Amino acid sequence: MVVAAAAFSGETLWAEAAVTCNPIELSPCLAAVMSSTPPSETCCSRLREQTPCFCGYLNDPSLRQFADNPIIRTVGNACGVAYPQC
């Protein structure tokens, strides 16, 4: 979902539910966001792993523009990852 946030060179970290929230972890999803290719299994795995972090990404002003994006929702849906209701 916050796939495009992985394009950031800066690092934003949160600790949620024993997961280190780091949008850079979503970099395997960039190909799916930037083109019409389906997300890879690695992308989907990272999305599932980072699910507890999504609301933090959406609430972060520097990440919101990337996280709140229809393409991100499409990639998440393809991976079976629901868009959060924060």
PERAQUI-V422932 format. One record per residue. NEAR is the number of other ideal C-beta (glycine too) atoms within 12 Angstrom. Layout:
BEGIN
NEAR
NEAR
END
This chain:
BEGIN
48
48
43
30
39
34
23
25
11
14
18
29
20
25
13
20
15
10
20
19
32
27
38
27
31
44
27
25
44
29
22
33
34
19
15
12
17
17
33
23
16
20
34
26
19
34
44
24
26
42
28
22
37
38
24
31
42
28
20
27
13
20
36
23
17
30
41
25
25
15
27
39
25
23
38
34
19
24
31
17
30
14
26
24
7
16
END
